[in-house]
Amino acid sequence: MHNATVAALNGKRVLVTGGARGLGAAFVRALAEAGARVTFGDVLDTEGRALAASLATEGHAVTYHPLDLADPLSINAFVDAGATQMGGIDALINNAAITNSGGKFADELSIDTWDAVMNVNVRGVWLASTAALPHLRAAGGGSIVNIASDTAMWGAPKLLAYVASKGAVISMTRSLAREFGPDGVTVNAIAPGLTEVEATAYVPAERHQYYLQGRALPRAQVPGDVTGPVLFLLSDAARFVTGQLLPVNGGFVMN
């Protein structure tokens, strides 16, 4: 990443949801290495504590707090803990999400599954964003980056609850950008393609091959492909970018 972008993150106080593994852990590490102070949360308590301890031994200012996006009280407690720990908040990455609907047709999904996905992926993003807003406002402005998915752009089959939730995140990003803009808060979304992480291990080989063949850049997508664009949107280089969706998928879907 360009040195100016990295330098702009030095000392920034960043919240990350779902930071214990996969893409979230990649964000936490990239932010820490760019000099940011990071508080991350997850339902994976053991993994979260281990990652925070590992990064702390490397001299990074990283703290873990438990977080369950399905629980509104947990969201408020996490944001407050992060603000207290870091002395404020400059940015939020809404990364945490659940899939739960993979491999099932629309008429095979249960209402409980649908509600669980929506409560975490959509309601959780809304509540985390509004909980962070007073802290971002107090900091004189800041950045929110929502992690969406390119599945909502091409209409991935047999994944309906997840796809619908990510479509909602994309639309919500635009409304939040207009509402939060007067406070100097940018709100953008990243739409990664199928990324090689633990959370995508369930995806059938045919779907991985479908992505590989359809990309303009014919190789597997890894977490490092996504961290750079996210760090850019948090940097001062992107202060006039808001309400936008940036697909990061090797050209599998193009805007």
Residue frames relative to the residue before (quaternion, step in Angstrom):
aa qw qx qy qz dx dy dz
M 1.0000 0.0000 0.0000 0.0000 0.00 0.00 0.00
H 0.6021 -0.5784 0.4117 0.3652 3.56 -1.11 0.71
N 0.5743 -0.6375 0.3929 0.3308 3.56 -0.91 0.94
A 0.6306 0.5513 -0.3432 0.4250 3.60 1.01 -0.77
T 0.6510 0.5112 -0.3134 0.4655 3.57 1.05 -0.77
V 0.6526 0.5042 -0.3103 0.4729 3.56 0.95 -0.88
A 0.6525 0.5271 -0.3159 0.4435 3.58 0.92 -0.92
A 0.6345 0.5494 -0.3286 0.4332 3.57 1.09 -0.71
L 0.6700 0.4912 -0.2972 0.4707 3.58 1.22 -0.37
N 0.4659 0.7006 -0.4382 0.3165 3.58 1.23 -0.25
G 0.8333 0.1582 -0.1423 0.5101 3.56 -0.65 1.12
K 0.4802 0.6598 -0.4559 0.3553 3.61 1.20 -0.13
R 0.3235 -0.7459 0.5591 0.1626 3.54 -1.08 0.84
V 0.0103 -0.8545 0.5120 -0.0874 3.54 -0.27 1.35
L 0.2414 -0.7304 0.6250 0.1324 3.54 -1.07 0.91
V 0.0392 -0.7813 0.6227 0.0158 3.58 -1.02 0.81
T 0.2135 -0.7591 0.5988 0.1402 3.59 -0.80 0.97
G 0.8161 0.2063 -0.1660 0.5136 3.57 -1.07 0.74
G 0.3467 0.8045 -0.4269 0.2243 3.57 1.02 0.76
A 0.4727 0.7283 -0.4187 0.2662 3.60 1.22 -0.01
R 0.8147 0.0148 0.0176 0.5795 3.60 1.04 -0.63
G 0.7863 0.3712 -0.2379 0.4328 3.54 -1.35 -0.02
L 0.8338 -0.1115 0.1164 0.5280 3.55 -1.03 -0.85
G 0.6388 0.5499 -0.3327 0.4230 3.57 0.94 -0.85
A 0.6611 0.4919 -0.2982 0.4817 3.56 0.96 -0.89
A 0.6173 0.5341 -0.3418 0.4657 3.59 1.09 -0.68
F 0.6314 0.5157 -0.3292 0.4764 3.60 1.03 -0.76
V 0.6523 0.5261 -0.3179 0.4436 3.58 0.87 -0.97
R 0.6920 0.4725 -0.2854 0.4652 3.57 0.84 -0.96
A 0.6586 0.5120 -0.3180 0.4505 3.61 0.90 -0.88
L 0.6436 0.5173 -0.3144 0.4683 3.57 0.99 -0.83
A 0.6584 0.5124 -0.3078 0.4575 3.56 0.91 -0.95
E 0.6844 0.4837 -0.2842 0.4656 3.57 0.93 -0.89
A 0.6582 0.4783 -0.3063 0.4940 3.59 1.24 -0.40
G 0.6210 -0.5987 0.3216 0.3905 3.56 1.30 0.16
A 0.4781 0.6663 -0.4460 0.3585 3.57 1.26 0.15
R 0.3814 -0.6396 0.6017 0.2886 3.52 -1.34 0.33
V 0.1029 -0.8393 0.5337 -0.0135 3.57 -0.74 1.05
T 0.0412 -0.7240 0.6867 0.0515 3.52 -1.16 0.79
F 0.0062 0.8116 -0.5837 0.0210 3.57 -0.69 1.04
G 0.1929 -0.7831 0.5846 0.0882 3.52 -1.25 0.57
D 0.0526 0.7869 -0.6130 0.0479 3.55 -1.25 0.42
V 0.4889 -0.6073 0.5206 0.3481 3.55 -1.31 0.23
L 0.6068 0.5320 -0.3459 0.4786 3.59 1.28 -0.30
D 0.1823 -0.8602 0.4680 0.0884 3.53 0.38 1.32
T 0.6694 0.5063 -0.3089 0.4475 3.59 0.84 -0.95
E 0.6808 0.4828 -0.2832 0.4724 3.57 0.90 -0.96
G 0.6456 0.5376 -0.3209 0.4373 3.58 1.01 -0.83
R 0.6747 0.4875 -0.2951 0.4691 3.56 0.90 -0.93
A 0.6432 0.5326 -0.3190 0.4482 3.58 1.01 -0.81
L 0.6602 0.4985 -0.3129 0.4665 3.60 0.93 -0.86
A 0.6559 0.5105 -0.3181 0.4561 3.58 0.90 -0.89
A 0.6572 0.5081 -0.3101 0.4624 3.58 0.96 -0.87
S 0.6450 0.5319 -0.3151 0.4493 3.57 0.99 -0.85
L 0.6921 0.4674 -0.2773 0.4750 3.57 0.90 -0.94
A 0.6138 0.5511 -0.3481 0.4453 3.58 1.08 -0.68
T 0.6487 0.5128 -0.3260 0.4583 3.59 1.01 -0.75
E 0.6547 0.4812 -0.3067 0.4957 3.58 1.24 -0.39
G 0.5934 -0.6201 0.3404 0.3841 3.57 1.32 0.11
H 0.5083 0.6588 -0.4195 0.3628 3.57 1.24 0.27
A 0.4366 -0.6881 0.5210 0.2538 3.57 -1.16 0.71
V 0.2873 0.7604 -0.5157 0.2708 3.55 0.33 1.29
T 0.0444 -0.7968 0.6024 -0.0141 3.56 -0.91 0.99
Y 0.2404 -0.7588 0.5903 0.1341 3.55 -1.11 0.77
H 0.0048 0.7569 -0.6534 -0.0149 3.55 -1.17 0.74
P 0.5401 -0.6150 0.4487 0.3587 3.62 -0.97 0.71
L 0.0318 0.7949 -0.6036 0.0526 3.55 -1.09 0.76
D 0.0113 -0.7582 0.6518 -0.0081 3.54 -0.95 0.98
L 0.3195 -0.7916 0.4908 0.1743 3.58 -0.29 1.26
A 0.5849 0.5728 -0.3797 0.4308 3.59 1.20 -0.28
D 0.7123 0.4108 -0.2210 0.5245 3.58 1.30 -0.34
P 0.3832 -0.7563 0.4792 0.2270 3.62 -0.35 1.19
L 0.6382 0.5267 -0.3361 0.4499 3.61 1.01 -0.72
S 0.6265 0.5354 -0.3232 0.4652 3.57 1.10 -0.74
I 0.6272 0.5382 -0.3322 0.4546 3.58 1.03 -0.79
N 0.6748 0.4892 -0.2971 0.4659 3.58 0.87 -0.94
A 0.6513 0.5179 -0.3136 0.4574 3.58 0.97 -0.86
F 0.6459 0.5271 -0.3148 0.4537 3.58 1.01 -0.83
V 0.6752 0.4878 -0.2968 0.4669 3.59 0.86 -0.96
D 0.6614 0.5032 -0.3082 0.4630 3.57 0.92 -0.87
A 0.6424 0.5206 -0.3197 0.4627 3.57 1.00 -0.83
G 0.6569 0.5130 -0.3075 0.4591 3.57 0.98 -0.83
A 0.6566 0.5097 -0.3058 0.4643 3.55 0.97 -0.88
T 0.6563 0.5006 -0.3043 0.4754 3.57 1.01 -0.81
Q 0.6639 0.5267 -0.2966 0.4403 3.56 0.91 -0.98
M 0.7942 0.3313 -0.1508 0.4865 3.57 0.86 -0.98
G 0.4635 -0.6839 0.4471 0.3428 3.59 1.26 -0.19
G 0.7920 -0.1377 0.0638 0.5913 3.56 1.18 0.60
I 0.2959 -0.7358 0.5806 0.1843 3.55 -1.34 0.08
D 0.1789 -0.7883 0.5833 0.0801 3.55 -0.93 0.98
A 0.8160 0.0426 0.0186 0.5762 3.58 1.13 -0.52
L 0.1462 -0.7607 0.6285 0.0702 3.51 -1.32 0.55
I 0.1191 -0.7482 0.6476 0.0810 3.55 -1.01 0.89
N 0.1956 -0.7750 0.5949 0.0850 3.57 -0.55 1.22
N 0.0664 0.8485 -0.5141 0.1066 3.53 0.17 1.34
A 0.6144 0.6039 -0.3603 0.3577 3.60 0.97 -0.82
A 0.1760 0.7643 -0.6034 0.1446 3.56 -1.01 0.87
I 0.2233 -0.7324 0.6179 0.1785 3.54 -1.31 0.31
T 0.3985 -0.7128 0.5289 0.2311 3.57 -1.19 0.56
N 0.1021 0.8885 -0.4466 0.0259 3.57 0.68 -1.21
S 0.7450 0.3981 -0.2226 0.4867 3.62 1.16 -0.39
G 0.4017 0.7550 -0.4476 0.2613 3.58 1.28 0.09
G 0.8229 0.2633 -0.2002 0.4621 3.54 -1.02 0.86
K 0.6778 0.4628 -0.2953 0.4891 3.59 1.26 0.02
F 0.4474 -0.6607 0.5311 0.2850 3.55 -1.08 0.77
A 0.7069 -0.4799 0.3165 0.4120 3.56 -1.26 0.45
D 0.7292 0.4294 -0.2501 0.4705 3.59 0.96 -0.82
E 0.6204 0.5255 -0.3474 0.4672 3.58 1.30 0.14
L 0.5452 0.6313 -0.3927 0.3873 3.58 1.25 -0.26
S 0.3518 -0.7077 0.5645 0.2382 3.55 -1.09 0.69
I 0.6048 -0.5539 0.4247 0.3835 3.54 -1.20 0.48
D 0.6198 0.5489 -0.3439 0.4430 3.59 1.03 -0.74
T 0.6459 0.5082 -0.3197 0.4715 3.58 0.98 -0.81
W 0.6366 0.5307 -0.3199 0.4591 3.57 0.92 -0.94
D 0.6932 0.4845 -0.2809 0.4537 3.58 0.80 -1.01
A 0.6396 0.5335 -0.3301 0.4442 3.59 0.99 -0.81
V 0.6641 0.5001 -0.2988 0.4686 3.58 0.95 -0.91
M 0.6781 0.4905 -0.2971 0.4597 3.58 0.90 -0.89
N 0.6518 0.5316 -0.3245 0.4328 3.58 0.97 -0.83
V 0.7000 0.4337 -0.2688 0.4997 3.58 0.99 -0.76
N 0.7846 0.4161 -0.2026 0.4127 3.56 0.59 -1.19
V 0.7643 0.3245 -0.1779 0.5281 3.58 1.08 -0.67
R 0.7118 0.4241 -0.2622 0.4946 3.57 0.64 -1.09
G 0.6405 0.5460 -0.3252 0.4312 3.59 0.99 -0.81
V 0.6480 0.5041 -0.3114 0.4786 3.58 1.01 -0.80
W 0.6334 0.5285 -0.3211 0.4653 3.57 0.99 -0.84
L 0.7216 0.4545 -0.2610 0.4523 3.58 0.74 -1.04
A 0.6327 0.5133 -0.3395 0.4701 3.62 1.01 -0.70
S 0.6557 0.5208 -0.3085 0.4513 3.58 0.98 -0.84
T 0.7022 0.4481 -0.2810 0.4765 3.59 0.87 -0.90
A 0.6148 0.5340 -0.3496 0.4633 3.60 1.11 -0.58
A 0.6927 0.4732 -0.2718 0.4716 3.58 1.05 -0.76
L 0.5326 0.6899 -0.3964 0.2884 3.59 1.10 -0.65
P 0.6689 0.4893 -0.3444 0.4410 3.68 0.74 -0.83
H 0.6562 0.5043 -0.3073 0.4698 3.59 1.07 -0.73
L 0.6348 0.5070 -0.3228 0.4855 3.59 1.05 -0.76
R 0.6308 0.5303 -0.3179 0.4689 3.56 1.02 -0.84
A 0.6687 0.5053 -0.2949 0.4589 3.59 0.94 -0.90
A 0.6638 0.4942 -0.2981 0.4757 3.57 1.18 -0.56
G 0.5629 -0.6158 0.3808 0.3987 3.57 1.29 -0.06
G 0.7411 -0.3011 0.1924 0.5685 3.55 1.29 0.29
G 0.0739 0.8075 -0.5825 0.0570 3.55 -1.26 0.10
S 0.4877 -0.6633 0.5033 0.2623 3.52 -1.32 -0.34
I 0.0735 -0.7387 0.6661 0.0727 3.52 -1.20 0.69
V 0.0581 -0.7720 0.6324 0.0279 3.55 -0.95 0.93
N 0.1826 -0.7811 0.5925 0.0737 3.56 -0.73 1.13
I 0.2826 -0.7481 0.5724 0.1811 3.56 -0.86 0.93
A 0.1207 -0.7937 0.5958 0.0219 3.55 -0.43 1.28
S 0.3638 -0.7048 0.5432 0.2754 3.59 -0.93 -0.83
D 0.4680 -0.6780 0.4729 0.3125 3.58 -0.98 0.72
T 0.4568 0.6680 -0.4643 0.3599 3.61 1.23 -0.06
A 0.6470 0.5137 -0.3161 0.4665 3.58 1.15 -0.61
M 0.6431 0.5221 -0.3191 0.4605 3.59 1.25 -0.29
W 0.7896 0.2798 -0.1661 0.5202 3.59 1.02 -0.70
G 0.4823 -0.7147 0.4120 0.2948 3.58 1.27 0.06
A 0.0021 0.8370 -0.5462 0.0332 3.55 0.77 1.04
P 0.3604 -0.7418 0.5203 0.2214 3.62 -0.85 0.92
K 0.8272 0.2479 -0.1911 0.4666 3.53 -1.37 0.33
L 0.6591 0.4214 -0.3061 0.5426 3.56 1.03 0.92
L 0.1780 0.8920 -0.4139 0.0362 3.51 1.37 0.39
A 0.6747 0.4946 -0.3320 0.4358 3.62 0.75 -0.92
Y 0.6614 0.5052 -0.2996 0.4665 3.56 0.94 -0.88
V 0.6597 0.5094 -0.3055 0.4604 3.59 0.88 -0.96
A 0.6606 0.5022 -0.3058 0.4668 3.58 0.92 -0.91
S 0.6513 0.5187 -0.3205 0.4517 3.58 0.97 -0.83
K 0.6870 0.4723 -0.2935 0.4677 3.58 0.94 -0.80
G 0.5806 0.5448 -0.3679 0.4804 3.58 1.18 -0.51
A 0.6393 0.5183 -0.3173 0.4712 3.56 1.05 -0.78
V 0.6287 0.5349 -0.3317 0.4566 3.59 1.01 -0.79
I 0.6391 0.5241 -0.3258 0.4591 3.58 0.98 -0.82
S 0.6862 0.4698 -0.2858 0.4763 3.60 0.88 -0.92
M 0.6393 0.5359 -0.3150 0.4526 3.57 1.01 -0.84
T 0.5808 0.5929 -0.3618 0.4245 3.57 1.10 -0.73
R 0.6777 0.5052 -0.2940 0.4461 3.58 0.93 -0.89
S 0.6743 0.4843 -0.2969 0.4719 3.58 0.93 -0.88
L 0.6544 0.5077 -0.3146 0.4638 3.58 0.96 -0.85
A 0.6047 0.5609 -0.3576 0.4381 3.58 1.05 -0.73
R 0.6779 0.4732 -0.2902 0.4820 3.60 0.96 -0.83
E 0.6851 0.4870 -0.2949 0.4544 3.59 0.96 -0.82
F 0.7480 0.4101 -0.2142 0.4759 3.58 0.96 -0.89
G 0.4744 0.7219 -0.4081 0.2954 3.58 1.25 -0.39
P 0.6515 0.5232 -0.3374 0.4335 3.65 0.87 -0.81
D 0.6764 0.4554 -0.2921 0.4997 3.60 1.22 -0.40
G 0.5468 -0.6397 0.3909 0.3729 3.59 1.26 0.16
V 0.5159 0.6285 -0.4154 0.4078 3.57 1.24 0.48
T 0.2292 -0.7591 0.5947 0.1322 3.57 -0.76 1.05
V 0.0887 -0.7725 0.6275 0.0402 3.56 -1.16 0.72
N 0.0893 0.7977 -0.5862 0.1100 3.55 -0.58 1.19
A 0.2698 -0.7526 0.5757 0.1715 3.56 -1.28 0.29
I 0.2279 -0.7201 0.6406 0.1386 3.51 -1.21 0.72
A 0.1348 -0.7803 0.6049 0.0842 3.60 -0.95 0.83
P 0.1451 -0.8054 0.5691 0.0797 3.59 -0.06 1.23
G 0.4326 -0.6288 0.5646 0.3141 3.50 -1.31 0.34
L 0.7441 -0.3550 0.2854 0.4888 3.56 -1.28 -0.26
T 0.0976 -0.8300 0.5489 -0.0132 3.54 -0.39 1.31
E 0.4775 -0.6839 0.4799 0.2718 3.54 -1.02 0.86
V 0.3251 0.7042 -0.5654 0.2805 3.59 -0.12 1.35
E 0.7210 -0.4391 0.2997 0.4445 3.58 -1.28 0.22
A 0.6758 0.5380 -0.2994 0.4053 3.55 0.94 -0.92
T 0.7087 0.4174 -0.2748 0.4980 3.62 1.18 -0.32
A 0.3492 0.7607 -0.4838 0.2555 3.58 1.25 0.23
Y 0.6312 0.5569 -0.3271 0.4295 3.59 1.17 -0.60
V 0.5585 0.6445 -0.3894 0.3481 3.59 1.17 -0.52
P 0.4941 -0.6833 0.4449 0.3018 3.62 -0.77 0.99
A 0.6324 -0.5618 0.3866 0.3674 3.55 -1.16 0.67
E 0.6162 0.5653 -0.3524 0.4202 3.60 1.04 -0.74
R 0.6500 0.5083 -0.3205 0.4652 3.59 1.03 -0.78
H 0.6154 0.5265 -0.3436 0.4754 3.60 1.03 -0.76
Q 0.6711 0.4974 -0.2915 0.4662 3.58 0.95 -0.91
Y 0.6047 0.5621 -0.3404 0.4500 3.59 1.07 -0.76
Y 0.6594 0.4868 -0.2939 0.4918 3.57 0.97 -0.87
L 0.6571 0.5355 -0.3162 0.4261 3.56 0.86 -0.98
Q 0.7055 0.4618 -0.2605 0.4702 3.57 0.93 -0.92
G 0.7179 0.4772 -0.2531 0.4391 3.58 1.11 -0.66
R 0.5684 0.6161 -0.3859 0.3852 3.58 1.21 -0.22
A 0.5009 -0.6093 0.5168 0.3329 3.54 -1.20 0.58
L 0.7122 0.2974 -0.1958 0.6049 3.57 1.20 -0.62
P 0.2091 -0.8583 0.4579 0.0997 3.59 -0.03 1.30
R 0.5209 0.5802 -0.4844 0.3966 3.56 0.29 1.28
A 0.6490 -0.5061 0.3894 0.4136 3.55 -1.29 0.25
Q 0.3747 -0.6970 0.5629 0.2386 3.57 -1.16 0.66
V 0.1164 -0.7954 0.5941 0.0294 3.56 -0.90 1.01
P 0.7037 -0.4881 0.2971 0.4222 3.63 -1.16 0.44
G 0.6265 0.5691 -0.3351 0.4140 3.58 1.02 -0.75
D 0.5801 0.5809 -0.3742 0.4313 3.58 1.22 -0.41
V 0.7225 0.4505 -0.2308 0.4710 3.58 1.15 -0.64
T 0.5984 0.6078 -0.3724 0.3657 3.60 1.05 -0.67
G 0.6367 0.5583 -0.3400 0.4090 3.60 0.92 -0.82
P 0.6838 0.4693 -0.2952 0.4744 3.63 0.80 -0.92
V 0.6368 0.5166 -0.3385 0.4614 3.61 1.02 -0.72
L 0.6634 0.4959 -0.3084 0.4678 3.59 0.90 -0.90
F 0.6030 0.5518 -0.3536 0.4548 3.58 1.07 -0.66
L 0.6925 0.4811 -0.2881 0.4539 3.59 0.87 -0.94
L 0.6581 0.4823 -0.3103 0.4879 3.60 1.20 -0.40
S 0.6291 0.5848 -0.3225 0.3978 3.57 1.22 -0.41
D 0.6509 -0.5158 0.3894 0.3982 3.55 -1.30 0.25
A 0.5503 0.6170 -0.3925 0.4029 3.59 1.24 -0.32
A 0.7471 0.3722 -0.1982 0.5138 3.60 1.22 -0.43
R 0.2923 0.8060 -0.4824 0.1795 3.60 1.15 0.44
F 0.7267 0.3730 -0.2456 0.5220 3.63 1.19 -0.33
V 0.5482 0.5583 -0.4062 0.4720 3.55 1.27 0.47
T 0.2592 0.7673 -0.5575 0.1825 3.60 -0.59 1.08
G 0.7924 0.2971 -0.2411 0.4750 3.55 -1.20 0.62
Q 0.5529 0.6453 -0.3654 0.3800 3.56 1.27 0.29
L 0.2748 -0.7110 0.6216 0.1808 3.51 -1.33 0.50
L 0.0850 -0.7970 0.5977 0.0184 3.58 -0.71 1.09
P 0.2257 -0.7657 0.5847 0.1442 3.61 -0.41 1.14
V 0.0477 -0.7712 0.6348 0.0068 3.57 -0.92 0.94
N 0.3546 0.7642 -0.4404 0.3104 3.54 0.26 1.31
G 0.5862 -0.6125 0.3691 0.3809 3.57 1.16 0.50
G 0.6524 -0.5410 0.3131 0.4285 3.57 1.21 0.45
F 0.3334 0.7345 -0.5245 0.2725 3.61 1.17 0.42
V 0.7489 0.0747 -0.0532 0.6563 3.57 1.10 -0.81
M 0.1186 -0.7999 0.5858 0.0533 3.57 -0.90 0.88
N 0.4582 -0.6792 0.5058 0.2700 3.58 -0.97 0.87
